Amino acid sequence: MAEKTLRLEQFDTVLYNANLNPMGVPESVTKAIAENAGRVCCYPGDYMPELKKTVANYATCKETSLFFGNGSSDIIRRIISAINPAKAKLLTPCSSAYEAILSSSGCEIDYYELKEEEDFAFDIAEFAGTLDSSIDMIIIGNPNNPTSALIDRDDLETLAAICRELEIFLIIDEMYIEFVHQYRDYTFVPSVADFDNVAVIRGLSKFFAVPGFRISYGITHSRYLLDKLDVMFEDETISTLTAISTIAMLKDIEYILESQSQIYTERNLIVSAMGTNKNIKLYKPHANFMLARILKDDVNAVDIAEHCHSKGIIIRNCANIRGLNDKYIRFCFMKPSQNDLLVNTILELL
C-alpha cells in the first residue's frame, strides 16, 4: 500500500497566504447577525452614530476624525480621488494593491527600494533625502506587507513633519497593526491630531477574520480631506448587518486579547523552530505573517509552494512582488497543530 501524504484531515486547505486571524470569525459576530437578521429592513444610517462612537473608542480617536469605506483598498481609492495626486512614492517591497490603485488613477509612481542586506528596514534619514515637492503622496504600510517590518512612531512623526513642509499627503496603512505586540506603542493614531496631512487607515478583515464584511475606516485631522470625502462618498455604503456586527466585535475584549496572545506565542515558536536552519533566512516578523528567503541553491519559491500545496498548505510565492524574486515566500501564523505541519513541510526541502 502506498504511503499516504501527511496533511491535516479536518481541512481541504489551510490558507497561509490570506493573513487572517486563525481564531476565525468571533462568536460575537455570528450572534449579532443571528439576533439582528430582521434589521435588514433598516437603513444603515440608523446605526452610524453608534458605529462611529464604538470605532472611536476602540481606536482611541475623535469621532469627528473618522471616515469609512468598503475595505482598505476602497479607503485608499477614496483618498486618492479626493487628493488627486500626480506623483506618489512607494516603498518596495510593499503591498501590490498600492501600485495597482495609484496606476489606475493615472498617478506616476516613484519607488524607494528597501535594502535586503538591511533586512528591509526603513531608514528615515535616507528616505527623507529622496523627497521633494514633486511628490504629492506617500503610502506606507506599518507593519509592511510582505516584510512584516515595523516602523517606530517617532520615525513616522519625523516623516509626517517633512511631508507637511513639502505639501505631501501621507497615508499610513495599519491593516495589521493589532497583531503587533503592544501595538498601541506603535500606532500613529495618537499623533494624527498633530498633522493635517496624514491619514491612518485600518481594516477589520484580517484581525477579525471577516473579509466578507468589506469595512474599513480612516482617521485624519485634515478638514480638507474630510470635507471632500463627505461630498464625494456616503457612509451608507456600509450595510446594516455589517455596522451592527462591527459594533459587537469591537467590544469583544476576550476575542481581541486571546487573538493577540495566540499570535504572539505562535510567531515566536515558528521563528525559534525555523531560525536555526542555515538554508532559509527569516526576516523578523511583527505582524501575523513572516517573509523568508530560501538560501538553498537548488530550491526556489515554486518548489516550496508546490510541496506545501501537496500537504494542503497554501503559502505566498513572492516572485511577482516588486523588490523580491523567486527565492522569497511569505506565510501567516495559524493554529498550533497547523503551524507544526507548516514548519515541518517547508524544512523537508531545506
C-alpha positions as CSV (number, residue, x, y, z in Angstrom):
1,M,0.0,0.0,0.0
2,A,1.3,3.4,-1.0
3,E,2.3,5.7,1.9
4,K,-0.4,8.4,2.4
5,T,0.6,12.1,2.2
6,L,0.6,13.7,5.6
7,R,-1.9,16.5,5.9
8,L,-4.5,18.0,8.3
9,E,-7.6,15.9,7.6
10,Q,-10.0,18.5,9.0
11,F,-9.1,21.0,6.3
12,D,-9.1,20.7,2.5
13,T,-6.6,23.5,2.5
14,V,-5.1,25.9,5.1
15,L,-4.7,29.4,3.7
16,Y,-1.4,30.6,4.9
17,N,-1.5,33.2,2.2
18,A,-4.6,35.0,3.4
19,N,-3.1,36.5,6.7
20,L,-6.4,36.0,8.5
21,N,-6.7,35.6,12.3
22,P,-6.6,31.8,12.9
23,M,-9.3,32.2,15.6
24,G,-11.8,32.7,12.9
25,V,-15.0,34.8,13.0
26,P,-15.8,36.0,16.5
27,E,-18.8,34.4,18.1
28,S,-19.9,37.9,18.9
29,V,-20.3,38.5,15.2
30,T,-22.3,35.3,14.4
31,K,-24.5,36.1,17.4
32,A,-25.1,39.7,16.3
33,I,-26.1,38.5,12.8
34,A,-28.4,35.8,14.1
35,E,-30.1,38.2,16.5
36,N,-30.4,41.1,14.1
37,A,-31.2,39.5,10.7
38,G,-34.6,41.1,10.7
39,R,-33.0,44.5,10.8
40,V,-32.1,44.4,7.1
41,C,-35.3,46.4,6.7
42,C,-33.5,49.3,8.4
43,Y,-31.2,51.8,6.7
44,P,-27.5,51.7,7.8
45,G,-27.7,55.4,8.7
46,D,-29.7,54.4,11.8
47,Y,-26.5,52.7,13.2
48,M,-23.8,55.1,12.0
49,P,-23.8,57.2,15.2
50,E,-23.2,54.1,17.4
51,L,-20.7,52.7,14.9
52,K,-18.7,55.9,15.0
53,K,-18.7,56.0,18.7
54,T,-17.6,52.4,19.0
55,V,-14.8,52.7,16.5
56,A,-13.6,56.0,18.1
57,N,-13.5,54.3,21.5
58,Y,-11.7,51.2,20.1
59,A,-9.1,53.2,18.1
60,T,-8.9,56.0,20.8
61,C,-9.6,58.8,18.4
62,K,-12.2,61.5,18.0
63,E,-15.5,60.6,16.2
64,T,-15.1,63.7,14.0
65,S,-11.8,62.4,12.6
66,L,-13.3,59.2,11.3
67,F,-14.4,58.2,7.8
68,F,-15.4,54.7,6.4
69,G,-15.0,52.6,3.3
70,N,-15.6,49.1,1.9
71,G,-12.2,47.7,2.7
72,S,-8.7,49.2,2.8
73,S,-8.3,49.4,-1.0
74,D,-11.6,51.3,-1.2
75,I,-10.3,53.7,1.5
76,I,-7.1,54.4,-0.4
77,R,-9.1,54.9,-3.6
78,R,-11.3,57.5,-1.8
79,I,-8.3,59.4,-0.5
80,I,-6.7,59.4,-3.9
81,S,-9.9,60.6,-5.5
82,A,-10.0,63.5,-3.0
83,I,-6.3,64.4,-3.1
84,N,-5.8,63.7,-6.8
85,P,-2.0,63.2,-6.6
86,A,0.0,63.5,-9.8
87,K,3.0,61.7,-8.4
88,A,3.3,59.3,-5.4
89,K,6.2,57.5,-3.7
90,L,6.1,53.9,-2.6
91,L,8.5,51.6,-0.7
92,T,9.4,48.3,-2.3
93,P,8.6,45.7,-1.5
94,C,5.1,46.7,-0.4
95,S,1.5,45.7,-1.0
96,S,0.9,45.4,-4.7
97,A,-2.5,47.0,-4.1
98,Y,-0.9,50.4,-3.6
99,E,0.7,50.3,-7.1
100,A,-2.5,49.0,-8.7
101,I,-4.7,51.7,-7.2
102,L,-2.3,54.6,-8.0
103,S,-1.7,53.4,-11.5
104,S,-5.4,53.1,-12.2
105,S,-5.8,56.7,-11.2
106,G,-3.1,57.8,-13.7
107,C,-0.7,58.7,-10.9
108,E,3.1,58.5,-11.6
109,I,4.9,56.3,-9.1
110,D,8.4,56.7,-7.8
111,Y,9.9,53.7,-6.0
112,Y,12.2,53.6,-3.0
113,E,13.9,50.3,-2.6
114,L,14.3,48.9,0.9
115,K,17.6,47.0,1.2
116,E,17.6,43.3,1.7
117,E,21.0,43.5,3.3
118,E,19.4,45.7,6.0
119,D,16.5,43.2,6.4
120,F,14.2,45.7,4.5
121,A,14.4,48.1,7.5
122,F,13.1,51.6,6.9
123,D,15.8,54.3,7.2
124,I,14.0,57.6,7.8
125,A,17.1,59.8,7.1
126,E,17.9,58.1,3.8
127,F,14.3,58.1,2.7
128,A,13.8,61.8,3.6
129,G,16.7,62.6,1.3
130,T,14.8,61.3,-1.7
131,L,11.8,63.5,-1.1
132,D,11.0,66.8,-2.8
133,S,8.0,69.0,-3.7
134,S,7.3,67.0,-6.8
135,I,5.8,64.2,-4.7
136,D,2.2,64.6,-3.8
137,M,1.5,61.4,-1.8
138,I,3.3,58.6,0.1
139,I,1.7,55.3,1.1
140,I,3.4,53.3,3.8
141,G,2.2,50.1,5.4
142,N,3.0,49.7,9.1
143,P,3.7,46.8,9.6
144,N,4.8,46.4,6.0
145,N,3.3,43.7,3.8
146,P,5.1,41.5,2.8
147,T,8.1,42.1,5.0
148,S,6.3,42.3,8.4
149,A,8.7,45.1,9.3
150,L,7.6,47.8,11.8
151,I,8.4,51.5,11.8
152,D,8.7,53.4,15.1
153,R,6.1,56.1,15.7
154,D,9.0,58.7,16.2
155,D,10.2,58.0,12.7
156,L,6.8,58.4,11.3
157,E,6.3,61.6,13.1
158,T,9.6,62.9,11.6
159,L,8.4,61.8,8.2
160,A,5.0,63.4,8.6
161,A,6.6,66.7,9.6
162,I,8.9,66.6,6.5
163,C,5.9,65.8,4.3
164,R,3.9,68.7,5.8
165,E,6.7,71.1,4.7
166,L,6.8,69.7,1.2
167,E,3.0,69.5,1.0
168,I,3.0,65.7,0.6
169,F,0.0,63.8,1.9
170,L,1.0,60.7,3.9
171,I,-1.2,57.6,4.1
172,I,-0.2,55.1,6.9
173,D,-1.8,51.7,6.3
174,E,-2.2,50.0,9.7
175,M,-4.1,46.9,8.3
176,Y,-2.0,44.6,10.5
177,I,-1.2,46.8,13.5
178,E,-3.4,44.9,16.0
179,F,-1.2,41.8,15.5
180,V,1.8,43.7,16.7
181,H,2.9,43.0,20.3
182,Q,1.9,46.1,22.4
183,Y,0.7,47.8,19.2
184,R,-0.5,50.9,21.0
185,D,3.1,51.9,21.4
186,Y,3.5,51.9,17.6
187,T,0.2,53.0,16.1
188,F,0.3,56.5,14.7
189,V,-3.3,57.3,15.9
190,P,-2.2,59.3,19.0
191,S,-0.2,61.6,16.7
192,V,-2.9,62.1,14.0
193,A,-4.2,65.3,15.6
194,D,-0.8,67.0,15.2
195,F,-0.8,66.7,11.4
196,D,-3.3,67.9,8.8
197,N,-1.5,66.0,6.0
198,V,-1.8,62.4,7.4
199,A,-4.5,59.7,7.2
200,V,-4.2,56.4,9.1
201,I,-6.3,53.6,7.6
202,R,-7.4,50.5,9.4
203,G,-9.1,47.4,8.1
204,L,-11.1,44.9,10.1
205,S,-10.9,41.9,7.6
206,K,-7.6,40.5,8.8
207,F,-7.7,40.8,12.6
208,F,-11.3,39.8,13.0
209,A,-11.3,37.3,10.1
210,V,-14.3,38.9,8.4
211,P,-13.2,39.8,4.8
212,G,-16.7,39.4,3.6
213,F,-17.8,42.5,5.6
214,R,-15.7,44.9,3.4
215,I,-15.5,47.5,6.1
216,S,-12.5,49.7,6.9
217,Y,-12.0,53.1,8.5
218,G,-9.7,56.1,8.3
219,I,-8.5,58.6,10.8
220,T,-7.4,62.1,9.8
221,H,-7.2,65.6,11.1
222,S,-7.3,67.0,7.6
223,R,-10.5,69.1,7.3
224,Y,-10.0,69.4,3.6
225,L,-9.9,65.6,3.1
226,L,-12.9,65.0,5.4
227,D,-15.0,67.7,3.6
228,K,-14.1,66.3,0.2
229,L,-14.9,62.7,1.2
230,D,-18.2,63.9,2.7
231,V,-19.2,65.4,-0.6
232,M,-17.9,62.6,-2.8
233,F,-19.0,59.5,-0.8
234,E,-21.7,58.3,1.6
235,D,-21.2,56.3,4.8
236,E,-24.2,54.2,4.0
237,T,-22.2,52.1,1.6
238,I,-21.7,50.0,4.8
239,S,-24.6,47.5,5.2
240,T,-26.8,47.4,8.3
241,L,-25.7,44.0,9.4
242,T,-22.0,44.9,8.9
243,A,-22.5,48.0,11.1
244,I,-24.3,46.0,13.8
245,S,-21.7,43.2,13.7
246,T,-18.8,45.6,13.8
247,I,-20.1,47.3,16.9
248,A,-20.3,43.9,18.6
249,M,-16.9,42.6,17.6
250,L,-15.0,45.8,18.6
251,K,-16.4,45.3,22.1
252,D,-15.4,41.6,22.2
253,I,-12.4,42.1,24.5
254,E,-12.0,38.4,25.2
255,Y,-11.6,37.6,21.4
256,I,-9.2,40.6,21.0
257,L,-6.9,39.6,23.8
258,E,-6.8,35.9,23.0
259,S,-6.0,36.7,19.4
260,Q,-3.1,38.9,20.3
261,S,-1.8,36.3,22.8
262,Q,-2.1,33.4,20.3
263,I,-0.3,35.2,17.5
264,Y,2.5,36.4,19.9
265,T,3.1,32.8,21.0
266,E,2.9,31.2,17.6
267,R,5.1,33.8,16.0
268,N,7.8,33.2,18.5
269,L,7.6,29.5,18.3
270,I,7.8,29.4,14.5
271,V,10.8,31.8,14.5
272,S,12.5,29.5,17.0
273,A,11.7,26.4,15.1
274,M,12.9,27.6,11.7
275,G,15.6,30.1,12.8
276,T,18.4,27.6,13.2
277,N,18.1,26.2,9.6
278,K,21.0,27.6,7.5
279,N,19.1,27.2,4.2
280,I,16.5,29.8,5.0
281,K,16.7,33.4,6.2
282,L,13.8,34.7,8.3
283,Y,13.0,38.4,8.4
284,K,11.9,39.4,11.9
285,P,8.1,39.4,11.9
286,H,5.9,41.9,13.8
287,A,2.6,41.2,12.2
288,N,0.8,37.8,11.8
289,F,2.9,36.8,8.9
290,M,6.6,36.3,8.0
291,L,8.8,36.8,5.0
292,A,11.5,34.2,4.4
293,R,14.3,33.9,1.8
294,I,15.4,30.5,0.5
295,L,19.2,30.2,0.6
296,K,19.5,26.7,-0.8
297,D,20.7,27.0,-4.5
298,D,18.6,24.2,-6.0
299,V,15.3,25.2,-4.3
300,N,13.1,28.1,-5.1
301,A,9.7,29.5,-4.0
302,V,7.8,27.5,-6.6
303,D,9.3,24.3,-5.2
304,I,8.4,25.2,-1.6
305,A,4.9,26.3,-2.6
306,E,4.1,23.2,-4.6
307,H,5.5,20.9,-1.8
308,C,3.3,22.7,0.7
309,H,0.3,22.5,-1.5
310,S,0.7,18.7,-1.6
311,K,0.1,18.8,2.2
312,G,-2.9,21.1,2.0
313,I,-0.9,24.3,2.8
314,I,-1.2,27.4,0.6
315,I,1.7,29.9,1.0
316,R,2.6,33.0,-0.9
317,N,5.2,32.8,-3.6
318,C,6.6,36.3,-3.7
319,A,8.3,36.1,-7.1
320,N,5.8,38.7,-8.6
321,I,6.2,41.3,-5.8
322,R,8.3,44.3,-6.8
323,G,11.6,44.2,-4.9
324,L,11.6,40.4,-4.3
325,N,12.2,37.4,-6.5
326,D,11.6,33.6,-6.8
327,K,13.6,32.9,-3.6
328,Y,11.1,34.5,-1.3
329,I,8.0,33.1,0.4
330,R,5.5,34.6,2.8
331,F,3.2,32.8,5.2
332,C,1.0,33.7,8.1
333,F,0.7,32.1,11.6
334,M,-2.3,29.8,12.1
335,K,-3.2,27.3,14.9
336,P,-0.5,25.3,16.7
337,S,-1.1,21.9,15.1
338,Q,-1.3,23.6,11.7
339,N,1.9,25.5,12.3
340,D,3.8,22.4,13.2
341,L,2.9,20.9,9.8
342,L,3.8,24.1,8.0
343,V,7.3,24.2,9.6
344,N,8.0,20.5,9.0
345,T,6.8,20.7,5.4
346,I,8.9,23.7,4.5
347,L,12.0,22.3,6.2
348,E,11.6,18.9,4.4
349,L,13.0,20.6,1.3
350,L,15.7,22.6,3.1
